[in-house]
Amino acid sequence: MSQPFHFAFFVRDLPSTRRFYGEILGCGEGRSSESWVDFDFFGNQISAHITGPVTPTHDTGQVEGALVPMPHFGALLGWDEFDALAHRIRAAGVPFLVEPRIRYAGQPGEQATMFLRDPSGNALEFKSFRHPEDVFRARRRPG
């Protein structure tokens, strides 16, 4: 990735946030204070803050008949990395909002996707493209 992003968001508390992002997702911890902590979120910097209310999410997005939480953020992972993360999340007993699944199997744009919430209720999506060059390829609609 040539230009990592930075995203700051609110969480309820730092101990559950450290466990979720650090231990379950495997994100390395960066700088921190008594009110925030940074993580290396798959090559990007996220900052979890306890200085305000958590942004509510609503399952109102529509993707192939599945309701998905809005807003959400996440990461694009390698194909094998996606599978390994899904296993870690499941082993930790974290429920999926949308179970890991394959979209567009055998077609251009084939991708794996899963949705979940962190302990504070922030929604996350993880995706992986079978062919990374398809990430920004426009998908043609049938008809």
ChimeraX attribute file (.defattr): number of C-alpha atoms within 10 A of each C-alpha:
attribute: neighborCount
match mode: 1-to-1
recipient: residues
	/A:1	7
	/A:2	5
	/A:3	7
	/A:4	10
	/A:5	11
	/A:6	13
	/A:7	12
	/A:8	13
	/A:9	16
	/A:10	18
	/A:11	24
	/A:12	17
	/A:13	16
	/A:14	19
	/A:15	8
	/A:16	15
	/A:17	20
	/A:18	20
	/A:19	14
	/A:20	20
	/A:21	21
	/A:22	16
	/A:23	14
	/A:24	18
	/A:25	17
	/A:26	17
	/A:27	21
	/A:28	15
	/A:29	17
	/A:30	12
	/A:31	9
	/A:32	14
	/A:33	9
	/A:34	8
	/A:35	12
	/A:36	19
	/A:37	19
	/A:38	23
	/A:39	21
	/A:40	17
	/A:41	22
	/A:42	17
	/A:43	16
	/A:44	16
	/A:45	17
	/A:46	21
	/A:47	20
	/A:48	22
	/A:49	23
	/A:50	16
	/A:51	13
	/A:52	10
	/A:53	12
	/A:54	15
	/A:55	14
	/A:56	12
	/A:57	15
	/A:58	13
	/A:59	13
	/A:60	12
	/A:61	14
	/A:62	11
	/A:63	8
	/A:64	8
	/A:65	7
	/A:66	12
	/A:67	14
	/A:68	23
	/A:69	23
	/A:70	16
	/A:71	15
	/A:72	16
	/A:73	13
	/A:74	15
	/A:75	15
	/A:76	17
	/A:77	18
	/A:78	16
	/A:79	16
	/A:80	11
	/A:81	12
	/A:82	21
	/A:83	15
	/A:84	11
	/A:85	16
	/A:86	20
	/A:87	13
	/A:88	16
	/A:89	16
	/A:90	13
	/A:91	10
	/A:92	13
	/A:93	10
	/A:94	16
	/A:95	13
	/A:96	15
	/A:97	18
	/A:98	15
	/A:99	13
	/A:100	19
	/A:101	12
	/A:102	16
	/A:103	14
	/A:104	10
	/A:105	12
	/A:106	10
	/A:107	10
	/A:108	16
	/A:109	21
	/A:110	17
	/A:111	21
	/A:112	22
	/A:113	20
	/A:114	20
	/A:115	21
	/A:116	23
	/A:117	18
	/A:118	15
	/A:119	16
	/A:120	18
	/A:121	15
	/A:122	20
	/A:123	23
	/A:124	20
	/A:125	19
	/A:126	18
	/A:127	21
	/A:128	23
	/A:129	21
	/A:130	20
	/A:131	13
	/A:132	16
	/A:133	10
	/A:134	14
	/A:135	15
	/A:136	8
	/A:137	10
	/A:138	9
	/A:139	10
	/A:140	7
	/A:141	5
	/A:142	4
	/A:143	3
